[in-house]
Amino acid sequence: MSSQTAQLLDAFEALPEDEKRVFTVEFLRRAVPFDSGPLDDAETADAADQLLASLE
């Protein structure tokens, strides 16, 4: 991860919860459509593992 990306994430974390929601909506609106290309089985399994870990 670049230092610029890390700075953006730090700034995001410092926002109040309502501003985080507003930012997220605007960010996703601008990011769509996004084509990540085909995912292989290992990438899909890794994403699932990360999601489950975050839900615990």
PDB file of N, H, CA, C and O in Angstrom:
ATOM      1  N   MET A   1       0.852  -1.162   0.000  1.00  0.00           N
ATOM      2  CA  MET A   1       0.000   0.000   0.000  1.00  0.00           C
ATOM      3  C   MET A   1       0.906   1.235   0.000  1.00  0.00           C
ATOM      4  O   MET A   1       1.903   1.296   0.720  1.00  0.00           O
ATOM      5  N   SER A   2       0.540   2.193  -0.807  1.00  0.00           N
ATOM      6  H   SER A   2      -0.270   2.144  -1.392  1.00  0.00           H
ATOM      7  CA  SER A   2       1.343   3.418  -0.875  1.00  0.00           C
ATOM      8  C   SER A   2       1.104   4.285   0.355  1.00  0.00           C
ATOM      9  O   SER A   2       0.112   4.120   1.065  1.00  0.00           O
ATOM     10  N   SER A   3       2.025   5.209   0.595  1.00  0.00           N
ATOM     11  H   SER A   3       2.831   5.343   0.018  1.00  0.00           H
ATOM     12  CA  SER A   3       1.860   6.119   1.737  1.00  0.00           C
ATOM     13  C   SER A   3       0.655   7.036   1.528  1.00  0.00           C
ATOM     14  O   SER A   3      -0.002   7.427   2.492  1.00  0.00           O
ATOM     15  N   GLN A   4       0.364   7.379   0.271  1.00  0.00           N
ATOM     16  H   GLN A   4       0.898   7.061  -0.512  1.00  0.00           H
ATOM     17  CA  GLN A   4      -0.803   8.215  -0.015  1.00  0.00           C
ATOM     18  C   GLN A   4      -2.097   7.489   0.350  1.00  0.00           C
ATOM     19  O   GLN A   4      -3.007   8.080   0.930  1.00  0.00           O
ATOM     20  N   THR A   5      -2.169   6.214   0.007  1.00  0.00           N
ATOM     21  H   THR A   5      -1.430   5.734  -0.465  1.00  0.00           H
ATOM     22  CA  THR A   5      -3.345   5.422   0.347  1.00  0.00           C
ATOM     23  C   THR A   5      -3.489   5.299   1.853  1.00  0.00           C
ATOM     24  O   THR A   5      -4.591   5.430   2.385  1.00  0.00           O
ATOM     25  N   ALA A   6      -2.384   5.049   2.544  1.00  0.00           N
ATOM     26  H   ALA A   6      -1.489   4.942   2.112  1.00  0.00           H
ATOM     27  CA  ALA A   6      -2.418   4.948   4.002  1.00  0.00           C
ATOM     28  C   ALA A   6      -2.885   6.262   4.626  1.00  0.00           C
ATOM     29  O   ALA A   6      -3.637   6.246   5.601  1.00  0.00           O
ATOM     30  N   GLN A   7      -2.453   7.391   4.081  1.00  0.00           N
ATOM     31  H   GLN A   7      -1.842   7.404   3.289  1.00  0.00           H
ATOM     32  CA  GLN A   7      -2.886   8.693   4.591  1.00  0.00           C
ATOM     33  C   GLN A   7      -4.386   8.888   4.380  1.00  0.00           C
ATOM     34  O   GLN A   7      -5.080   9.396   5.262  1.00  0.00           O
ATOM     35  N   LEU A   8      -4.883   8.485   3.215  1.00  0.00           N
ATOM     36  H   LEU A   8      -4.320   8.073   2.499  1.00  0.00           H
ATOM     37  CA  LEU A   8      -6.318   8.589   2.955  1.00  0.00           C
ATOM     38  C   LEU A   8      -7.117   7.739   3.937  1.00  0.00           C
ATOM     39  O   LEU A   8      -8.147   8.179   4.448  1.00  0.00           O
ATOM     40  N   LEU A   9      -6.649   6.537   4.198  1.00  0.00           N
ATOM     41  H   LEU A   9      -5.813   6.180   3.783  1.00  0.00           H
ATOM     42  CA  LEU A   9      -7.344   5.662   5.142  1.00  0.00           C
ATOM     43  C   LEU A   9      -7.312   6.234   6.554  1.00  0.00           C
ATOM     44  O   LEU A   9      -8.307   6.161   7.275  1.00  0.00           O
ATOM     45  N   ASP A  10      -6.189   6.797   6.949  1.00  0.00           N
ATOM     46  H   ASP A  10      -5.381   6.856   6.364  1.00  0.00           H
ATOM     47  CA  ASP A  10      -6.098   7.428   8.269  1.00  0.00           C
ATOM     48  C   ASP A  10      -7.065   8.602   8.374  1.00  0.00           C
ATOM     49  O   ASP A  10      -7.736   8.774   9.392  1.00  0.00           O
ATOM     50  N   ALA A  11      -7.134   9.410   7.313  1.00  0.00           N
ATOM     51  H   ALA A  11      -6.589   9.270   6.486  1.00  0.00           H
ATOM     52  CA  ALA A  11      -8.051  10.552   7.310  1.00  0.00           C
ATOM     53  C   ALA A  11      -9.501  10.065   7.376  1.00  0.00           C
ATOM     54  O   ALA A  11     -10.328  10.655   8.071  1.00  0.00           O
ATOM     55  N   PHE A  12      -9.801   8.990   6.653  1.00  0.00           N
ATOM     56  H   PHE A  12      -9.129   8.510   6.089  1.00  0.00           H
ATOM     57  CA  PHE A  12     -11.145   8.422   6.694  1.00  0.00           C
ATOM     58  C   PHE A  12     -11.500   7.976   8.104  1.00  0.00           C
ATOM     59  O   PHE A  12     -12.598   8.253   8.588  1.00  0.00           O
ATOM     60  N   GLU A  13     -10.572   7.285   8.766  1.00  0.00           N
ATOM     61  H   GLU A  13      -9.681   7.061   8.373  1.00  0.00           H
ATOM     62  CA  GLU A  13     -10.829   6.786  10.121  1.00  0.00           C
ATOM     63  C   GLU A  13     -11.058   7.922  11.111  1.00  0.00           C
ATOM     64  O   GLU A  13     -11.732   7.729  12.123  1.00  0.00           O
ATOM     65  N   ALA A  14     -10.515   9.084  10.839  1.00  0.00           N
ATOM     66  H   ALA A  14      -9.967   9.240  10.017  1.00  0.00           H
ATOM     67  CA  ALA A  14     -10.672  10.227  11.740  1.00  0.00           C
ATOM     68  C   ALA A  14     -12.029  10.923  11.582  1.00  0.00           C
ATOM     69  O   ALA A  14     -12.400  11.751  12.414  1.00  0.00           O
ATOM     70  N   LEU A  15     -12.763  10.594  10.526  1.00  0.00           N
ATOM     71  H   LEU A  15     -12.462   9.922   9.850  1.00  0.00           H
ATOM     72  CA  LEU A  15     -14.054  11.236  10.286  1.00  0.00           C
ATOM     73  C   LEU A  15     -15.113  10.745  11.271  1.00  0.00           C
ATOM     74  O   LEU A  15     -15.044   9.614  11.753  1.00  0.00           O
ATOM     75  N   PRO A  16     -16.097  11.605  11.570  1.00  0.00           N
ATOM     76  CA  PRO A  16     -17.255  11.135  12.346  1.00  0.00           C
ATOM     77  C   PRO A  16     -18.027  10.088  11.525  1.00  0.00           C
ATOM     78  O   PRO A  16     -17.935  10.058  10.298  1.00  0.00           O
ATOM     79  N   GLU A  17     -18.776   9.243  12.214  1.00  0.00           N
ATOM     80  H   GLU A  17     -18.850   9.267  13.211  1.00  0.00           H
ATOM     81  CA  GLU A  17     -19.483   8.142  11.542  1.00  0.00           C
ATOM     82  C   GLU A  17     -20.390   8.619  10.404  1.00  0.00           C
ATOM     83  O   GLU A  17     -20.424   7.990   9.346  1.00  0.00           O
ATOM     84  N   ASP A  18     -21.121   9.713  10.601  1.00  0.00           N
ATOM     85  H   ASP A  18     -21.094  10.224  11.460  1.00  0.00           H
ATOM     86  CA  ASP A  18     -22.015  10.177   9.538  1.00  0.00           C
ATOM     87  C   ASP A  18     -21.233  10.639   8.311  1.00  0.00           C
ATOM     88  O   ASP A  18     -21.690  10.453   7.183  1.00  0.00           O
ATOM     89  N   GLU A  19     -20.063  11.237   8.517  1.00  0.00           N
ATOM     90  H   GLU A  19     -19.692  11.389   9.434  1.00  0.00           H
ATOM     91  CA  GLU A  19     -19.240  11.657   7.383  1.00  0.00           C
ATOM     92  C   GLU A  19     -18.624  10.449   6.678  1.00  0.00           C
ATOM     93  O   GLU A  19     -18.435  10.475   5.462  1.00  0.00           O
ATOM     94  N   LYS A  20     -18.311   9.402   7.421  1.00  0.00           N
ATOM     95  H   LYS A  20     -18.464   9.381   8.409  1.00  0.00           H
ATOM     96  CA  LYS A  20     -17.807   8.172   6.806  1.00  0.00           C
ATOM     97  C   LYS A  20     -18.842   7.606   5.836  1.00  0.00           C
ATOM     98  O   LYS A  20     -18.501   7.156   4.742  1.00  0.00           O
ATOM     99  N   ARG A  21     -20.113   7.632   6.249  1.00  0.00           N
ATOM    100  H   ARG A  21     -20.391   7.997   7.138  1.00  0.00           H
ATOM    101  CA  ARG A  21     -21.179   7.118   5.380  1.00  0.00           C
ATOM    102  C   ARG A  21     -21.306   7.965   4.115  1.00  0.00           C
ATOM    103  O   ARG A  21     -21.427   7.429   3.014  1.00  0.00           O
ATOM    104  N   VAL A  22     -21.279   9.276   4.275  1.00  0.00           N
ATOM    105  H   VAL A  22     -21.180   9.712   5.169  1.00  0.00           H
ATOM    106  CA  VAL A  22     -21.378  10.180   3.122  1.00  0.00           C
ATOM    107  C   VAL A  22     -20.197   9.953   2.178  1.00  0.00           C
ATOM    108  O   VAL A  22     -20.375   9.848   0.964  1.00  0.00           O
ATOM    109  N   PHE A  23     -19.004   9.879   2.741  1.00  0.00           N
ATOM    110  H   PHE A  23     -18.860   9.964   3.726  1.00  0.00           H
ATOM    111  CA  PHE A  23     -17.810   9.659   1.921  1.00  0.00           C
ATOM    112  C   PHE A  23     -17.891   8.336   1.168  1.00  0.00           C
ATOM    113  O   PHE A  23     -17.591   8.270  -0.024  1.00  0.00           O
ATOM    114  N   THR A  24     -18.304   7.277   1.881  1.00  0.00           N
ATOM    115  H   THR A  24     -18.548   7.331   2.850  1.00  0.00           H
ATOM    116  CA  THR A  24     -18.369   5.955   1.266  1.00  0.00           C
ATOM    117  C   THR A  24     -19.342   5.936   0.091  1.00  0.00           C
ATOM    118  O   THR A  24     -19.037   5.368  -0.958  1.00  0.00           O
ATOM    119  N   VAL A  25     -20.499   6.545   0.258  1.00  0.00           N
ATOM    120  H   VAL A  25     -20.747   7.006   1.110  1.00  0.00           H
ATOM    121  CA  VAL A  25     -21.480   6.605  -0.829  1.00  0.00           C
ATOM    122  C   VAL A  25     -20.886   7.334  -2.032  1.00  0.00           C
ATOM    123  O   VAL A  25     -20.997   6.861  -3.163  1.00  0.00           O
ATOM    124  N   GLU A  26     -20.261   8.476  -1.792  1.00  0.00           N
ATOM    125  H   GLU A  26     -20.172   8.860  -0.873  1.00  0.00           H
ATOM    126  CA  GLU A  26     -19.683   9.253  -2.896  1.00  0.00           C
ATOM    127  C   GLU A  26     -18.521   8.529  -3.556  1.00  0.00           C
ATOM    128  O   GLU A  26     -18.377   8.558  -4.778  1.00  0.00           O
ATOM    129  N   PHE A  27     -17.695   7.879  -2.747  1.00  0.00           N
ATOM    130  H   PHE A  27     -17.812   7.855  -1.754  1.00  0.00           H
ATOM    131  CA  PHE A  27     -16.560   7.138  -3.300  1.00  0.00           C
ATOM    132  C   PHE A  27     -17.033   5.998  -4.196  1.00  0.00           C
ATOM    133  O   PHE A  27     -16.535   5.824  -5.309  1.00  0.00           O
ATOM    134  N   LEU A  28     -17.999   5.223  -3.701  1.00  0.00           N
ATOM    135  H   LEU A  28     -18.403   5.364  -2.797  1.00  0.00           H
ATOM    136  CA  LEU A  28     -18.506   4.098  -4.494  1.00  0.00           C
ATOM    137  C   LEU A  28     -19.232   4.572  -5.748  1.00  0.00           C
ATOM    138  O   LEU A  28     -19.155   3.925  -6.793  1.00  0.00           O
ATOM    139  N   ARG A  29     -19.928   5.683  -5.652  1.00  0.00           N
ATOM    140  H   ARG A  29     -19.990   6.209  -4.803  1.00  0.00           H
ATOM    141  CA  ARG A  29     -20.626   6.220  -6.827  1.00  0.00           C
ATOM    142  C   ARG A  29     -19.616   6.560  -7.920  1.00  0.00           C
ATOM    143  O   ARG A  29     -19.878   6.341  -9.103  1.00  0.00           O
ATOM    144  N   ARG A  30     -18.481   7.086  -7.528  1.00  0.00           N
ATOM    145  H   ARG A  30     -18.269   7.263  -6.567  1.00  0.00           H
ATOM    146  CA  ARG A  30     -17.453   7.463  -8.507  1.00  0.00           C
ATOM    147  C   ARG A  30     -16.646   6.259  -8.997  1.00  0.00           C
ATOM    148  O   ARG A  30     -16.119   6.280 -10.109  1.00  0.00           O
ATOM    149  N   ALA A  31     -16.546   5.219  -8.183  1.00  0.00           N
ATOM    150  H   ALA A  31     -16.973   5.202  -7.280  1.00  0.00           H
ATOM    151  CA  ALA A  31     -15.730   4.056  -8.522  1.00  0.00           C
ATOM    152  C   ALA A  31     -16.435   3.095  -9.469  1.00  0.00           C
ATOM    153  O   ALA A  31     -15.774   2.298 -10.137  1.00  0.00           O
ATOM    154  N   VAL A  32     -17.757   3.152  -9.541  1.00  0.00           N
ATOM    155  H   VAL A  32     -18.293   3.799  -8.999  1.00  0.00           H
ATOM    156  CA  VAL A  32     -18.528   2.229 -10.370  1.00  0.00           C
ATOM    157  C   VAL A  32     -18.641   2.801 -11.773  1.00  0.00           C
ATOM    158  O   VAL A  32     -18.835   4.012 -11.882  1.00  0.00           O
ATOM    159  N   PRO A  33     -18.540   2.057 -12.830  1.00  0.00           N
ATOM    160  CA  PRO A  33     -18.303   0.616 -12.861  1.00  0.00           C
ATOM    161  C   PRO A  33     -16.816   0.302 -12.721  1.00  0.00           C
ATOM    162  O   PRO A  33     -15.955   1.042 -13.196  1.00  0.00           O
ATOM    163  N   PHE A  34     -16.551  -0.785 -12.073  1.00  0.00           N
ATOM    164  H   PHE A  34     -17.250  -1.386 -11.687  1.00  0.00           H
ATOM    165  CA  PHE A  34     -15.185  -1.241 -11.864  1.00  0.00           C
ATOM    166  C   PHE A  34     -15.112  -2.700 -12.255  1.00  0.00           C
ATOM    167  O   PHE A  34     -15.841  -3.532 -11.716  1.00  0.00           O
ATOM    168  N   ASP A  35     -14.245  -3.007 -13.177  1.00  0.00           N
ATOM    169  H   ASP A  35     -13.653  -2.331 -13.614  1.00  0.00           H
ATOM    170  CA  ASP A  35     -14.079  -4.388 -13.624  1.00  0.00           C
ATOM    171  C   ASP A  35     -12.742  -4.897 -13.121  1.00  0.00           C
ATOM    172  O   ASP A  35     -11.687  -4.528 -13.637  1.00  0.00           O
ATOM    173  N   SER A  36     -12.797  -5.742 -12.116  1.00  0.00           N
ATOM    174  H   SER A  36     -13.654  -6.043 -11.697  1.00  0.00           H
ATOM    175  CA  SER A  36     -11.563  -6.289 -11.561  1.00  0.00           C
ATOM    176  C   SER A  36     -11.048  -7.465 -12.382  1.00  0.00           C
ATOM    177  O   SER A  36      -9.984  -8.015 -12.098  1.00  0.00           O
ATOM    178  N   GLY A  37     -11.804  -7.841 -13.391  1.00  0.00           N
ATOM    179  H   GLY A  37     -12.669  -7.394 -13.622  1.00  0.00           H
ATOM    180  CA  GLY A  37     -11.408  -9.001 -14.180  1.00  0.00           C
ATOM    181  C   GLY A  37     -11.847 -10.277 -13.493  1.00  0.00           C
ATOM    182  O   GLY A  37     -12.414 -10.234 -12.401  1.00  0.00           O
ATOM    183  N   PRO A  38     -11.592 -11.404 -14.120  1.00  0.00           N
ATOM    184  CA  PRO A  38     -12.024 -12.672 -13.530  1.00  0.00           C
ATOM    185  C   PRO A  38     -11.228 -12.995 -12.261  1.00  0.00           C
ATOM    186  O   PRO A  38     -10.035 -12.705 -12.173  1.00  0.00           O
ATOM    187  N   LEU A  39     -11.897 -13.589 -11.297  1.00  0.00           N
ATOM    188  H   LEU A  39     -12.867 -13.825 -11.368  1.00  0.00           H
ATOM    189  CA  LEU A  39     -11.247 -14.030 -10.064  1.00  0.00           C
ATOM    190  C   LEU A  39     -11.024 -15.533 -10.139  1.00  0.00           C
ATOM    191  O   LEU A  39     -11.880 -16.286 -10.603  1.00  0.00           O
ATOM    192  N   ASP A  40      -9.852 -15.950  -9.670  1.00  0.00           N
ATOM    193  H   ASP A  40      -9.157 -15.338  -9.292  1.00  0.00           H
ATOM    194  CA  ASP A  40      -9.649 -17.397  -9.623  1.00  0.00           C
ATOM    195  C   ASP A  40     -10.142 -17.924  -8.278  1.00  0.00           C
ATOM    196  O   ASP A  40     -10.483 -17.144  -7.389  1.00  0.00           O
ATOM    197  N   ASP A  41     -10.179 -19.227  -8.132  1.00  0.00           N
ATOM    198  H   ASP A  41      -9.902 -19.861  -8.853  1.00  0.00           H
ATOM    199  CA  ASP A  41     -10.731 -19.842  -6.925  1.00  0.00           C
ATOM    200  C   ASP A  41      -9.972 -19.431  -5.664  1.00  0.00           C
ATOM    201  O   ASP A  41     -10.582 -19.239  -4.612  1.00  0.00           O
ATOM    202  N   ALA A  42      -8.646 -19.295  -5.760  1.00  0.00           N
ATOM    203  H   ALA A  42      -8.150 -19.451  -6.615  1.00  0.00           H
ATOM    204  CA  ALA A  42      -7.848 -18.923  -4.593  1.00  0.00           C
ATOM    205  C   ALA A  42      -8.193 -17.505  -4.127  1.00  0.00           C
ATOM    206  O   ALA A  42      -8.281 -17.247  -2.927  1.00  0.00           O
ATOM    207  N   GLU A  43      -8.388 -16.594  -5.075  1.00  0.00           N
ATOM    208  H   GLU A  43      -8.317 -16.804  -6.050  1.00  0.00           H
ATOM    209  CA  GLU A  43      -8.764 -15.218  -4.714  1.00  0.00           C
ATOM    210  C   GLU A  43     -10.143 -15.177  -4.064  1.00  0.00           C
ATOM    211  O   GLU A  43     -10.353 -14.455  -3.090  1.00  0.00           O
ATOM    212  N   THR A  44     -11.069 -15.943  -4.596  1.00  0.00           N
ATOM    213  H   THR A  44     -10.898 -16.530  -5.388  1.00  0.00           H
ATOM    214  CA  THR A  44     -12.414 -15.999  -4.037  1.00  0.00           C
ATOM    215  C   THR A  44     -12.382 -16.582  -2.625  1.00  0.00           C
ATOM    216  O   THR A  44     -13.044 -16.060  -1.727  1.00  0.00           O
ATOM    217  N   ALA A  45     -11.629 -17.645  -2.422  1.00  0.00           N
ATOM    218  H   ALA A  45     -11.092 -18.068  -3.151  1.00  0.00           H
ATOM    219  CA  ALA A  45     -11.520 -18.273  -1.102  1.00  0.00           C
ATOM    220  C   ALA A  45     -10.866 -17.323  -0.108  1.00  0.00           C
ATOM    221  O   ALA A  45     -11.294 -17.242   1.043  1.00  0.00           O
ATOM    222  N   ASP A  46      -9.835 -16.603  -0.538  1.00  0.00           N
ATOM    223  H   ASP A  46      -9.487 -16.669  -1.474  1.00  0.00           H
ATOM    224  CA  ASP A  46      -9.160 -15.649   0.339  1.00  0.00           C
ATOM    225  C   ASP A  46     -10.109 -14.519   0.738  1.00  0.00           C
ATOM    226  O   ASP A  46     -10.144 -14.125   1.904  1.00  0.00           O
ATOM    227  N   ALA A  47     -10.877 -13.997  -0.215  1.00  0.00           N
ATOM    228  H   ALA A  47     -10.849 -14.317  -1.162  1.00  0.00           H
ATOM    229  CA  ALA A  47     -11.840 -12.940   0.079  1.00  0.00           C
ATOM    230  C   ALA A  47     -12.900 -13.425   1.072  1.00  0.00           C
ATOM    231  O   ALA A  47     -13.296 -12.683   1.972  1.00  0.00           O
ATOM    232  N   ALA A  48     -13.352 -14.657   0.910  1.00  0.00           N
ATOM    233  H   ALA A  48     -13.030 -15.260   0.179  1.00  0.00           H
ATOM    234  CA  ALA A  48     -14.335 -15.226   1.824  1.00  0.00           C
ATOM    235  C   ALA A  48     -13.751 -15.380   3.220  1.00  0.00           C
ATOM    236  O   ALA A  48     -14.417 -15.081   4.211  1.00  0.00           O
ATOM    237  N   ASP A  49     -12.512 -15.845   3.300  1.00  0.00           N
ATOM    238  H   ASP A  49     -11.971 -16.088   2.494  1.00  0.00           H
ATOM    239  CA  ASP A  49     -11.849 -15.996   4.601  1.00  0.00           C
ATOM    240  C   ASP A  49     -11.715 -14.649   5.307  1.00  0.00           C
ATOM    241  O   ASP A  49     -11.956 -14.547   6.510  1.00  0.00           O
ATOM    242  N   GLN A  50     -11.329 -13.617   4.557  1.00  0.00           N
ATOM    243  H   GLN A  50     -11.132 -13.700   3.580  1.00  0.00           H
ATOM    244  CA  GLN A  50     -11.192 -12.284   5.151  1.00  0.00           C
ATOM    245  C   GLN A  50     -12.538 -11.746   5.627  1.00  0.00           C
ATOM    246  O   GLN A  50     -12.626 -11.139   6.694  1.00  0.00           O
ATOM    247  N   LEU A  51     -13.562 -11.964   4.851  1.00  0.00           N
ATOM    248  H   LEU A  51     -13.491 -12.457   3.984  1.00  0.00           H
ATOM    249  CA  LEU A  51     -14.902 -11.499   5.230  1.00  0.00           C
ATOM    250  C   LEU A  51     -15.365 -12.200   6.509  1.00  0.00           C
ATOM    251  O   LEU A  51     -15.854 -11.550   7.433  1.00  0.00           O
ATOM    252  N   LEU A  52     -15.212 -13.508   6.559  1.00  0.00           N
ATOM    253  H   LEU A  52     -14.814 -14.036   5.809  1.00  0.00           H
ATOM    254  CA  LEU A  52     -15.628 -14.248   7.752  1.00  0.00           C
ATOM    255  C   LEU A  52     -14.833 -13.817   8.974  1.00  0.00           C
ATOM    256  O   LEU A  52     -15.393 -13.707  10.065  1.00  0.00           O
ATOM    257  N   ALA A  53     -13.541 -13.571   8.810  1.00  0.00           N
ATOM    258  H   ALA A  53     -13.087 -13.660   7.923  1.00  0.00           H
ATOM    259  CA  ALA A  53     -12.713 -13.124   9.938  1.00  0.00           C
ATOM    260  C   ALA A  53     -13.179 -11.768  10.447  1.00  0.00           C
ATOM    261  O   ALA A  53     -13.163 -11.515  11.652  1.00  0.00           O
ATOM    262  N   SER A  54     -13.591 -10.900   9.540  1.00  0.00           N
ATOM    263  H   SER A  54     -13.603 -11.105   8.561  1.00  0.00           H
ATOM    264  CA  SER A  54     -14.029  -9.568   9.957  1.00  0.00           C
ATOM    265  C   SER A  54     -15.391  -9.608  10.658  1.00  0.00           C
ATOM    266  O   SER A  54     -15.723  -8.698  11.417  1.00  0.00           O
ATOM    267  N   LEU A  55     -16.168 -10.643  10.410  1.00  0.00           N
ATOM    268  H   LEU A  55     -15.898 -11.383   9.793  1.00  0.00           H
ATOM    269  CA  LEU A  55     -17.489 -10.763  11.010  1.00  0.00           C
ATOM    270  C   LEU A  55     -17.440 -11.398  12.411  1.00  0.00           C
ATOM    271  O   LEU A  55     -18.405 -11.318  13.172  1.00  0.00           O
ATOM    272  N   GLU A  56     -16.326 -12.014  12.730  1.00  0.00           N
ATOM    273  H   GLU A  56     -15.542 -12.079  12.112  1.00  0.00           H
ATOM    274  CA  GLU A  56     -16.222 -12.696  14.032  1.00  0.00           C
ATOM    275  C   GLU A  56     -16.065 -11.738  15.166  1.00  0.00           C
ATOM    276  O   GLU A  56     -15.964 -12.157  16.319  1.00  0.00           O
TER     277      GLU A  56
END
